[in-house]
Amino acid sequence: MFYKYGVLIGVFLGLLIFSSVGASQGFVYLVKVEGMINPGSADYILRALDKAQQDNANALIIQLNTPGGLVQSMDQIIGRIENSRVPVIVYVAPGGAHAFSAGTYILMASHIAAMAPATSIGACQPVEMTGTKTSNKTINAYASKMRSLAEDHERPINISEKFVTQNLALSPSEALEQRVIDFIAVDLSDLKAKAHDKEVKVFHEKIKLDLKGTSTNEILMSTKERFMQTIADPNVAYILFTIGFIGLIAELYSPGAILPGVLGGICIILALFAFGTIGVNITGILLIVLAIILFIADIKAPTHGILTAGGIAALVIGSLMLVPSPEQPFIQISWPVIVAVVGTTTAFFVFAIGKAILAHRRKPAIGPEEMIGMEAIAESNLKPEGTVMARGEYWKAYAEEGEILKGEKVVIVRTEGLKLFVRKKR
């Protein structure tokens, strides 16, 4: 009897233990955002938010390492986080990472904000794409947005505002001291342990995070998202734009080649899409187009390099003006890329110009002169004058040695104007 009761008690306790373990288990989703905040990374985060909500995840962790990015993409991410039914943890990591500009806004919109050691946040002052000084009106607008996020998530308003107005940047210890972040975590396990049981406001409702024993499932970037993130890089867009024009020019010089024209058109369309998301200075585009026109003009009418020199100058200036943002290097075209593109483009056109100059200097070889030594067929008797067929045309010909009968093969030995002098082929 005691044995039977013991078995029942054991089964009962086992079920209790199993249910308690099961209740504490769950999962969190993880996304790792590296590089500029743009349409590619925005789509990645939005997809992860949708999946976390659909699968009822315990939380979504956004591991962030970004120099900043585009306002439109940033606003999309913030808007979705604000309306998320799943807690969002923004974690600036790994060591050496940073979340500047748009990255700091996203951090401030999170339900839990954390940083790894040796990271930094801040420096959110907006910069005009024209490179001019940002107006007070624009700065005040973004400062107001930062204040609103800080207030909604119970973070210090005065410090948060300085991210925009004074370009303030903070280390992990400074951010923790100022209560901008909730804690410093050395890794994801430490992050989940410190976030567990914290009370957060998710979609106007306060809940406690339950992260104990949860597994971490990483959501990877899709091919489309990675592609969009790549082409939205100013350096990539600039290279595509230049290659596109060279491809179209190659097609114009070799009609029917098809491939250069098709690839050139695709590259230009992709570059224009990227420029549309980045925001570019139209003057920079016009200068690059002018440079290509000057290169082409020097091929058509060689000027001993004068037009080519002008084209090089226009290409360099246009490249520098294309996405001018002196205070935000992540939306600038790097000098090594400019040097490589200008050097390659110049070399291509200098080679083409050299070929054009040689063609201009070459003596014309079209006409009777080039027919010397060529075979022909007598179309009439040459006694000594008659007609021969050469190069598919009828020519007036004279026999230099005796009579030549119709149908015999002859060789052209010399010319005088449009007259051919021939002899029998031996």
C-alpha positions as CSV (number, residue, x, y, z in Angstrom):
1,M,0.0,0.0,0.0
2,F,2.7,2.4,1.0
3,Y,4.5,1.5,-2.3
4,K,1.4,2.5,-4.3
5,Y,1.1,5.8,-2.5
6,G,4.8,6.5,-2.9
7,V,4.5,6.0,-6.7
8,L,1.5,8.4,-6.9
9,I,3.3,11.0,-4.8
10,G,6.4,10.7,-7.0
11,V,4.4,11.1,-10.2
12,F,2.6,14.1,-8.7
13,L,5.8,15.7,-7.7
14,G,7.3,15.0,-11.1
15,L,4.4,16.7,-12.8
16,L,4.8,19.7,-10.5
17,I,8.5,20.0,-11.3
18,F,7.9,19.5,-15.0
19,S,5.1,22.1,-15.1
20,S,7.2,24.6,-13.1
21,V,10.2,24.1,-15.5
22,G,7.9,24.4,-18.5
23,A,6.4,27.6,-17.2
24,S,9.8,29.2,-16.8
25,Q,10.9,28.2,-20.3
26,G,10.3,30.3,-23.4
27,F,12.4,32.1,-26.0
28,V,13.6,35.5,-27.1
29,Y,14.4,36.5,-30.7
30,L,17.7,38.2,-31.5
31,V,18.6,40.5,-34.4
32,K,22.1,41.9,-35.0
33,V,22.2,45.2,-36.8
34,E,25.6,46.2,-38.1
35,G,26.2,49.4,-40.1
36,M,24.0,52.2,-41.3
37,I,20.3,52.4,-40.5
38,N,18.7,52.3,-43.9
39,P,15.7,50.6,-45.7
40,G,17.5,47.3,-45.6
41,S,18.1,47.3,-41.8
42,A,14.7,48.8,-41.2
43,D,12.9,46.0,-43.0
44,Y,15.0,43.5,-41.1
45,I,14.0,44.9,-37.7
46,L,10.3,45.4,-38.7
47,R,10.1,41.7,-39.9
48,A,11.7,40.6,-36.6
49,L,9.1,42.6,-34.6
50,D,6.3,41.1,-36.5
51,K,7.6,37.6,-36.0
52,A,8.2,38.1,-32.3
53,Q,4.7,39.3,-31.9
54,Q,3.2,36.6,-34.1
55,D,5.1,33.8,-32.2
56,N,4.5,35.4,-28.8
57,A,8.2,35.6,-27.9
58,N,9.2,36.7,-24.4
59,A,11.1,39.6,-25.9
60,L,13.0,40.8,-28.9
61,I,16.7,41.8,-28.5
62,I,18.2,44.2,-31.0
63,Q,21.9,44.1,-30.8
64,L,23.0,47.4,-32.2
65,N,26.3,48.7,-33.7
66,T,25.6,51.6,-36.0
67,P,27.1,55.1,-36.8
68,G,23.6,56.3,-37.5
69,G,21.4,56.5,-40.6
70,L,18.4,57.8,-42.4
71,V,15.6,59.6,-40.6
72,Q,12.8,57.8,-42.6
73,S,14.2,54.4,-41.7
74,M,14.7,55.4,-38.1
75,D,11.1,56.7,-37.7
76,Q,9.8,53.4,-39.1
77,I,11.7,51.4,-36.5
78,I,10.7,53.7,-33.6
79,G,7.1,53.8,-34.6
80,R,6.9,50.0,-34.7
81,I,8.7,49.6,-31.3
82,E,6.3,52.1,-29.7
83,N,3.3,50.0,-30.9
84,S,4.9,46.6,-30.2
85,R,3.1,44.1,-27.9
86,V,6.4,42.4,-27.3
87,P,9.1,43.9,-25.0
88,V,12.0,45.3,-27.0
89,I,15.5,45.3,-25.6
90,V,18.2,47.4,-27.4
91,Y,21.7,46.2,-26.6
92,V,24.7,48.2,-27.8
93,A,27.3,45.5,-28.4
94,P,29.8,43.9,-28.7
95,G,32.7,45.8,-27.1
96,G,33.9,48.6,-29.3
97,A,30.4,49.1,-30.8
98,H,28.5,52.4,-30.8
99,A,24.9,53.6,-31.4
100,F,25.2,57.2,-32.6
101,S,22.6,59.5,-34.1
102,A,19.7,57.3,-35.4
103,G,21.0,54.4,-33.2
104,T,20.6,56.5,-30.0
105,Y,17.0,57.4,-31.0
106,I,16.2,53.7,-31.4
107,L,17.9,52.9,-28.0
108,M,15.7,55.6,-26.3
109,A,12.6,54.1,-27.8
110,S,13.3,50.7,-26.3
111,H,11.6,49.2,-23.3
112,I,15.0,48.1,-21.9
113,A,18.3,49.9,-22.9
114,A,21.7,48.3,-22.2
115,M,25.3,48.6,-23.3
116,A,28.3,46.3,-23.3
117,P,31.6,47.6,-21.8
118,A,33.7,49.8,-24.1
119,T,30.8,51.1,-26.2
120,S,29.3,54.5,-26.6
121,I,26.0,56.3,-27.5
122,G,24.9,59.8,-28.4
123,A,26.0,62.4,-31.0
124,C,22.6,62.9,-32.4
125,Q,22.8,66.4,-33.9
126,P,21.2,66.3,-37.4
127,V,23.3,67.3,-40.4
128,E,21.9,68.8,-43.6
129,M,22.7,66.7,-46.7
130,T,24.0,69.9,-48.5
131,G,26.8,70.2,-45.9
132,T,25.4,73.5,-44.6
133,K,24.9,74.3,-41.0
134,T,21.7,72.8,-39.6
135,S,19.0,75.4,-38.8
136,N,17.9,75.9,-35.2
137,K,14.4,74.9,-36.3
138,T,15.6,71.5,-37.4
139,I,17.7,71.0,-34.2
140,N,14.7,72.0,-32.0
141,A,12.4,69.5,-33.9
142,Y,14.8,66.6,-33.3
143,A,15.4,67.7,-29.7
144,S,11.7,67.6,-29.1
145,K,11.5,64.1,-30.5
146,M,14.3,63.0,-28.2
147,R,12.6,64.6,-25.2
148,S,9.3,62.8,-26.0
149,L,11.0,59.4,-26.2
150,A,12.9,60.0,-22.9
151,E,9.7,61.1,-21.1
152,D,7.7,58.2,-22.4
153,H,10.3,55.7,-21.2
154,E,11.1,57.5,-18.0
155,R,14.7,58.5,-18.9
156,P,16.3,61.8,-18.0
157,I,15.0,64.5,-20.4
158,N,17.8,67.1,-19.9
159,I,20.6,64.6,-20.7
160,S,18.7,63.1,-23.6
161,E,18.1,66.6,-25.1
162,K,21.9,67.2,-25.0
163,F,22.4,64.3,-27.4
164,V,20.9,66.6,-30.0
165,T,21.6,70.1,-28.9
166,Q,25.2,69.6,-27.8
167,N,26.1,66.4,-29.6
168,L,26.7,64.7,-26.3
169,A,28.2,61.2,-26.3
170,L,28.3,58.9,-23.3
171,S,30.3,55.8,-22.2
172,P,28.5,52.9,-20.6
173,S,29.3,54.0,-17.0
174,E,28.2,57.6,-17.8
175,A,25.0,56.5,-19.4
176,L,24.2,54.2,-16.4
177,E,25.0,57.0,-13.9
178,Q,22.7,59.4,-15.8
179,R,20.0,56.7,-16.0
180,V,19.9,56.7,-19.8
181,I,20.4,53.0,-19.8
182,D,19.1,50.3,-17.4
183,F,22.3,48.4,-16.9
184,I,25.6,47.3,-18.4
185,A,25.8,43.7,-19.6
186,V,28.9,41.8,-20.7
187,D,27.1,39.4,-23.0
188,L,23.6,38.1,-23.9
189,S,23.4,35.7,-20.9
190,D,24.2,38.6,-18.6
191,L,21.7,40.8,-20.5
192,K,18.8,38.3,-20.0
193,A,19.7,37.7,-16.3
194,K,19.7,41.4,-15.5
195,A,16.6,42.1,-17.6
196,H,14.6,39.3,-15.9
197,D,11.8,40.4,-13.6
198,K,12.2,44.1,-14.6
199,E,8.9,45.9,-15.0
200,V,8.4,47.7,-18.3
201,K,5.5,49.5,-20.0
202,V,4.6,47.7,-23.2
203,F,1.9,49.4,-25.3
204,H,0.5,51.3,-22.3
205,E,0.5,48.3,-20.0
206,K,3.1,47.5,-17.3
207,I,4.4,43.9,-17.4
208,K,7.3,42.0,-15.8
209,L,9.9,40.5,-18.1
210,D,10.2,36.7,-17.8
211,L,13.5,35.8,-19.3
212,K,14.8,33.1,-16.9
213,G,15.7,29.9,-18.8
214,T,14.7,31.3,-22.2
215,S,16.5,30.2,-25.3
216,T,17.8,32.8,-27.8
217,N,16.8,32.3,-31.4
218,E,18.6,34.6,-33.9
219,I,16.7,35.9,-36.9
220,L,19.1,36.3,-39.8
221,M,18.9,39.0,-42.5
222,S,17.2,37.8,-45.7
223,T,18.9,38.1,-49.1
224,K,16.6,41.0,-50.1
225,E,17.3,42.9,-46.8
226,R,21.1,42.4,-47.1
227,F,21.0,43.5,-50.8
228,M,19.0,46.7,-49.9
229,Q,21.4,47.5,-47.0
230,T,24.4,47.0,-49.3
231,I,23.3,49.2,-52.2
232,A,22.1,51.9,-49.8
233,D,25.8,52.4,-48.8
234,P,27.0,55.7,-50.4
235,N,30.2,54.1,-51.6
236,V,28.4,51.2,-53.4
237,A,25.8,53.6,-54.9
238,Y,28.6,55.8,-56.2
239,I,30.4,52.9,-57.8
240,L,27.2,51.6,-59.4
241,F,26.4,55.1,-60.8
242,T,29.9,55.4,-62.4
243,I,29.9,51.8,-63.8
244,G,26.5,52.4,-65.2
245,F,27.5,55.3,-67.3
246,I,30.7,53.6,-68.6
247,G,28.5,50.6,-69.6
248,L,26.1,52.8,-71.5
249,I,29.0,54.5,-73.3
250,A,30.6,51.2,-74.2
251,E,27.2,50.2,-75.7
252,L,27.1,53.4,-77.8
253,Y,30.5,52.7,-79.1
254,S,29.8,49.1,-79.9
255,P,26.1,48.9,-80.9
256,G,24.7,45.5,-80.7
257,A,27.0,44.3,-77.9
258,I,23.9,44.5,-75.6
259,L,25.5,43.2,-72.4
260,P,27.3,46.6,-71.5
261,G,24.1,48.5,-72.1
262,V,21.9,46.1,-70.1
263,L,24.4,46.0,-67.1
264,G,24.9,49.8,-67.4
265,G,21.2,50.5,-67.2
266,I,20.7,48.2,-64.2
267,C,23.6,49.8,-62.4
268,I,22.2,53.3,-62.9
269,I,18.7,52.3,-61.8
270,L,20.1,50.7,-58.6
271,A,22.3,53.8,-58.0
272,L,19.3,56.2,-58.4
273,F,17.3,54.0,-56.0
274,A,20.1,54.2,-53.4
275,F,20.5,58.0,-54.0
276,G,16.8,58.4,-53.4
277,T,17.1,56.7,-50.0
278,I,20.3,58.4,-49.0
279,G,19.4,61.8,-50.3
280,V,22.1,63.4,-52.6
281,N,23.1,66.8,-53.8
282,I,21.9,67.2,-57.4
283,T,24.9,69.4,-58.2
284,G,27.2,66.4,-57.5
285,I,25.2,64.2,-59.9
286,L,25.3,66.9,-62.7
287,L,29.1,67.3,-62.2
288,I,29.7,63.5,-62.6
289,V,27.5,63.5,-65.7
290,L,29.5,66.5,-67.1
291,A,32.7,64.6,-66.5
292,I,31.5,61.7,-68.6
293,I,30.4,64.1,-71.4
294,L,33.9,65.7,-71.4
295,F,35.6,62.3,-71.6
296,I,33.4,61.4,-74.5
297,A,34.0,64.7,-76.3
298,D,37.7,64.2,-76.0
299,I,37.4,60.8,-77.7
300,K,35.3,62.3,-80.6
301,A,37.5,65.4,-81.0
302,P,40.9,64.9,-79.3
303,T,42.1,68.1,-77.6
304,H,45.4,66.6,-76.3
305,G,43.9,66.0,-72.9
306,I,42.3,69.4,-72.1
307,L,38.8,68.0,-72.0
308,T,40.0,65.0,-70.1
309,A,41.6,67.2,-67.4
310,G,38.3,69.0,-67.1
311,G,36.5,65.7,-66.8
312,I,38.8,64.5,-64.0
313,A,38.3,67.8,-62.1
314,A,34.5,67.6,-62.5
315,L,34.4,63.9,-61.5
316,V,36.5,64.6,-58.3
317,I,34.4,67.7,-57.3
318,G,31.1,65.9,-58.1
319,S,32.1,62.9,-56.0
320,L,32.9,65.1,-53.0
321,M,29.7,67.0,-53.4
322,L,27.5,64.0,-54.0
323,V,26.7,63.2,-50.3
324,P,28.4,66.0,-48.4
325,S,28.0,65.4,-44.6
326,P,31.2,66.5,-42.8
327,E,29.9,65.6,-39.4
328,Q,28.5,62.2,-40.4
329,P,31.2,60.2,-42.1
330,F,28.9,57.1,-42.5
331,I,27.0,58.9,-45.3
332,Q,30.1,60.2,-47.0
333,I,32.0,58.6,-49.9
334,S,35.4,57.6,-48.7
335,W,38.6,59.0,-50.3
336,P,40.0,55.6,-51.3
337,V,36.8,54.8,-53.2
338,I,36.9,58.2,-54.9
339,V,40.6,57.7,-55.9
340,A,39.9,54.2,-57.2
341,V,36.8,55.2,-59.3
342,V,38.4,58.4,-60.6
343,G,41.7,56.5,-61.5
344,T,39.9,53.6,-63.2
345,T,37.5,55.9,-65.1
346,T,40.4,58.2,-66.2
347,A,42.5,55.2,-67.3
348,F,39.6,53.8,-69.3
349,F,38.9,57.1,-71.2
350,V,42.6,57.9,-71.7
351,F,43.0,54.5,-73.4
352,A,40.0,55.2,-75.6
353,I,41.3,58.7,-76.4
354,G,44.7,57.3,-77.3
355,K,43.0,54.9,-79.7
356,A,41.0,57.8,-81.2
357,I,44.1,59.9,-81.7
358,L,45.9,57.0,-83.5
359,A,42.8,56.6,-85.7
360,H,42.9,60.3,-86.6
361,R,46.6,60.1,-87.5
362,R,46.4,56.9,-89.5
363,K,46.5,57.5,-93.3
364,P,43.2,56.6,-95.1
365,A,43.3,53.2,-96.6
366,I,39.9,53.3,-98.4
367,G,40.0,53.5,-102.2
368,P,41.8,51.9,-105.2
369,E,45.2,52.2,-103.4
370,E,44.4,49.4,-101.0
371,M,43.5,47.1,-103.9
372,I,47.1,46.6,-105.1
373,G,47.9,42.9,-105.0
374,M,44.3,41.9,-104.9
375,E,42.8,39.4,-107.3
376,A,40.0,40.2,-109.7
377,I,38.1,38.6,-112.6
378,A,37.9,40.0,-116.1
379,E,34.3,40.7,-117.0
380,S,35.3,41.5,-120.6
381,N,38.2,41.1,-122.9
382,L,41.0,43.5,-122.1
383,K,42.6,44.6,-125.4
384,P,44.1,46.3,-123.5
385,E,41.1,48.2,-122.0
386,G,38.1,46.5,-120.5
387,T,36.2,45.8,-117.2
388,V,37.1,43.7,-114.1
389,M,35.1,42.6,-111.0
390,A,36.9,43.5,-107.8
391,R,35.4,43.7,-104.2
392,G,32.0,43.0,-105.7
393,E,32.2,46.1,-107.9
394,Y,32.9,46.8,-111.6
395,W,36.2,48.7,-112.3
396,K,37.7,50.1,-115.5
397,A,40.9,48.2,-116.1
398,Y,43.9,48.1,-118.4
399,A,46.0,45.0,-119.3
400,E,49.7,45.7,-118.8
401,E,51.0,42.6,-120.6
402,G,49.2,41.4,-123.7
403,E,45.5,40.5,-124.1
404,I,43.4,39.2,-121.3
405,L,40.2,37.2,-122.1
406,K,36.9,37.4,-120.3
407,G,36.7,35.1,-117.2
408,E,40.4,35.0,-116.6
409,K,41.8,35.8,-113.2
410,V,44.0,38.8,-112.9
411,V,46.1,40.6,-110.3
412,I,46.0,44.4,-109.7
413,V,49.5,45.8,-110.0
414,R,48.9,49.5,-109.7
415,T,46.3,52.2,-109.8
416,E,45.8,55.7,-111.3
417,G,42.8,57.4,-109.8
418,L,39.9,55.0,-110.3
419,K,41.7,53.1,-113.1
420,L,43.2,49.6,-112.3
421,F,46.2,48.2,-114.1
422,V,46.3,44.4,-114.2
423,R,48.1,41.4,-115.4
424,K,47.2,37.7,-115.7
425,K,47.5,35.7,-112.5
426,R,50.4,33.3,-112.9
